[in-house]
Amino acid sequence: MSATARDRRWASLYVLCAGMMMIVLDVTVVNVALPSIQDELHFSSAALAWVVNAYLIAFGGLLLLAGRFGDLVGRRRVFLAGIAVFTLASLACGLAESQAVLVGARFVQGVGGAMTSAVILGMIVTMFPEPREQARAIGTYAFVASAGGSVGLLAGGLITQAIDWHWIFFVNVPIGIVTAVLARRLIAAEDGIGMERGADAPGALLLVVALMVGVYAIVGPAAAHGWGDGRTIALGVLSVGLLAAFAVRESLAAHPLVPLRIFRSRPVVAANAIQILSVAGMFGMFFLGALYLRRVLGYDALQIGLSFLPVTVAMGTLSIRYSERIVTRFGARNALVAGMPLIMAGLALFARAGVDGSYATDVLPSMALLGVGAGIAFPALMNVAMTGATREDAGLASGLVNTTAQVGGALGLAVLATLSEARTRALAHGGRETAAALTGGYHLAFWIAAALVGCALVVALVALPSRAQQATAAAADAPEQLGDPRPEGASG
């Protein structure tokens, strides 16, 4: 391959990561700005949650479908359409002067975000087929996808304090336009495998409704009323039933929208299970950790953003500069197994930060461990998640890993926030002061988050094959893969 072609591929990667960064930043930037949005548009506390939930429902509900459509009609085409939708919806959000307009525009933003992010990982693995380059490219993507949240906290604090909340949406407009222009110039157009290979309208409807109902159950009734609430249970049962109907439909359809063969890959299934558990722990930590810094230690929005910078720096250094060497030298499974205990240690350490905690001694060490652990583990996890995907199913696998990340994040936040709040109420009723009661609730959440990551580590150890097992399996399959023309029993 010529140097010009290599440079073009890496430039294309940076354009894809710019699109992903815009999507990831938007989630946490909005969280920081919620108090300002509430004051200006007069949201109630319950209604304010829909500024976030409307986005999450559309985003989580459409990721898998968007990834598959990338395989069918071309991933570049879906990426560009997603950027256009997200950018226009961001403009509408920034111009919103009413609650209904903002919530509606946020839903459309979620649609564009799903279309954009669902196909990126699939595009990366097809652009970088060579293992070392692929590991490096996925490391860059993993940094953007994982560390963008802490960058968003800082950006949200700066923009909200320096200008106003409208600009957290307006800044997406020039970024979206530049990303779209560069993507059209740098990323080669590709033909999909054709709509006739998966144009299953009933299956698409079942999938989207099932995922949207499931995400709504998590971010709506479960977060507001608890997991035992009748509405939560009813919606959960409905979502599972619709998913079961979708699976039956796909097993019978002549041209399924989502070929169930992808779930026969043990690494793909294991990686997505690990993704749900680990992201549940990490996402809950970011949200509740920010609340601890704000409500217990008294940090403002900008200070909170700066507090999370060590996570970003550590993840960026490891993901971009060293992940390729680590994965190539030790294997993705071993890197994953090495990084996750560090994440557990960081969460456990955060669970010891007290009411009068010091950033240098109680918070910074936890941030450093989380950054290093995630910088090692998450690029390796992305490699594992895409291992069993064929070129034709790369968009589907990419959408799947993004879907499990979103479901894991929403599920983790709902569970940890609910349990943390219940613990805080119990401590307050027992006579604890407000700060102590809040801290006790956050401690419980951080311990549970560490346990979730521990469960993910167990899955990795049990379900992912070691390098020796992979080599043995490859050797056993070699004659079949090579297509040995000699009849059975023939000798050389």
Protein Blocks (a to p, Z undefined) as FASTA:
>chain_A
ZZklmmmmmmmmmmmmmmmmmmmmmmmmmmmmmmmmmmmnopafklmmmmmmmmmmmmmm
mmmmmmmmmmmnopklmmmmmmmmmmmmmmmmmmpcbfklmmmmmmmmmmmmmmmmmmmm
mmmmmmmmbfklmmmmmmmmmmmmmmmmmmmmmmmmmmmmmmmmklmmmmmmmmmmmmmm
mmmmmmccdddebjklopcfklmmmmmmmmmmmmmmmmmmmmmnojkbmklmmmmmmmmm
mmmmmmmmmmmpmbdfbacklmmpmklmmmmmmmmmmmmmmmmmmmmmmmmmmmmnopaf
klmmmmmmmmmmmmmmmmmmmmmmmmmmnopklmmmmmmmmmmmmmmmmmmpcfklcfkl
mmmmmmmmmmmmmmmmmmmmmmmmmmmpcfklmmmmmmmmmmmmmmmmmmmmmmmmmmmm
mmmmmmmmnopafklmmmmmmmmmmmmmmmmmmmmmmmmmmmpccfklmmmmmmmmmmmm
nopabdehiaZZ
